[in-house]
């Protein structure tokens, strides 16, 4: 929003929100950085974004509305689709015969206003609001969707019961196919998927219990109960998912795996399906893979400082290995795809062998392994080397043969990227030695090793807190406080003479139906194969010895990186300790 700087300065001085001395120094900084006064004051923490918006609204003469805890009619709210509302921070809250009032964080977002105007064919009246108001209205979309979902289930339950009773004991493949194509089942499965995509779930669990069917979503790494359905719905829902995934409808004794794609609100989502026979029926788990999720940057994933420099240096090498380590679901594949995106230039040939291919990347030759027909990582990698690649990505090093082929590829002039299941970056070296790789080969091929975990990020509205003496003492039992304080000073999170009494850690701001977290970010540790670490590797050193040396050379451990991100206000100490202790 364009506001005259002098007007803003005068108003802030008159209001007493910020001292005149702070305003004058902010004006000088704004001129030096060629930015605006409001942005500098917010960055310095002298004024909140919401207070700045209220000030701007007053100066511009635009009405400011507070929608916090205000119930909006769903017919009005749904005039703006939820993804547009979330991405552009714009919500509809009042409708008349010829106009629609919309609340926004930025009234200069003309594309959003134009979209809404074309959709509703009414005069749009923009109003400024704050982040708390937008957040409380966005929660109402979820509640309305849950209510809609509940009503749908009630309407269709009787139909499902009738269908299921008709087919009990005599369900042939044709019967199940007919059931899967029945309209109530299609609507229920579609709504389940829509609900999961809107909530940014990574997995959907459909679990048969003795008397009911439980649906759970994994959101930001944690499972949440989403819905309890009647037991009678199980057979038809499972059949519908099997039809979508091209699986055998009448096979209920063996596990099955498949996949299918959906497009919702302009977003393509690939679903990886796993069906497993259990005591009370077939359990279905669907992993949601958003095709638009590629295109991240390393900075967005949470890399910074020396760790970021080490990865960028490794990507400039023509040969060697870049390894990402961590447990299942720790974001290893996303990190490697992001590195591939950096490497993906017209003058190189990139080939991958994966299980499964999670994101499609342009100009990258991606191959999926098929163990059922003997096409494993090892056979795929053996063929890839004959395809004249410059860069190879192996989805995972699982066995001795794949490890040996990957190391040989790195020795013979290729840059190799892969993942390993270990608890720390330093643990990758002993793990590869267990796979019968000679230490001298590791010393000459491994460039950098990344260890990582994912922690939940705090939402945009959050609190800050200073640790009490008891909390600081407890933290001192798991991390070296002096080293940690030195790190915070080096990264300019605090001043050179500041102590723990000024370090403000992130804390969640709870609201109705919300735990204060939104999304996830990585905690990382990255070490490069220095000459000192090479000597340790050749001597068959333990992961502890390698980690001690890496820390001497400036490696920040995962735990330290998590505490650093908490001091930045990105997450909380409690969340970091929960993830590291798992």
Helices and strands as residue ranges (DSSP letters): H 5-15, H 20-33, H 37-43, H 49-60, H 74-77, H 82-88, E 90-95, E 99-104, H 110-120, E 123-128, H 131-167, H 173-180, H 183-198, E 201-208, E 212-219, E 222-230, H 233-244, E 256-264, E 267-278, E 281-290, G 291-293, H 298-301, H 305-315, E 320-325, H 332-343, E 350-354, E 364-368, G 371-373, H 377-384, G 385-387, E 391-394, H 400-411, E 415-420, H 427-434, H 439-445, E 446-458, E 462-466, H 469-475, H 481-490, G 500-502, E 504-508, E 517-528, H 531-538, H 543-552, H 558-567, H 573-581
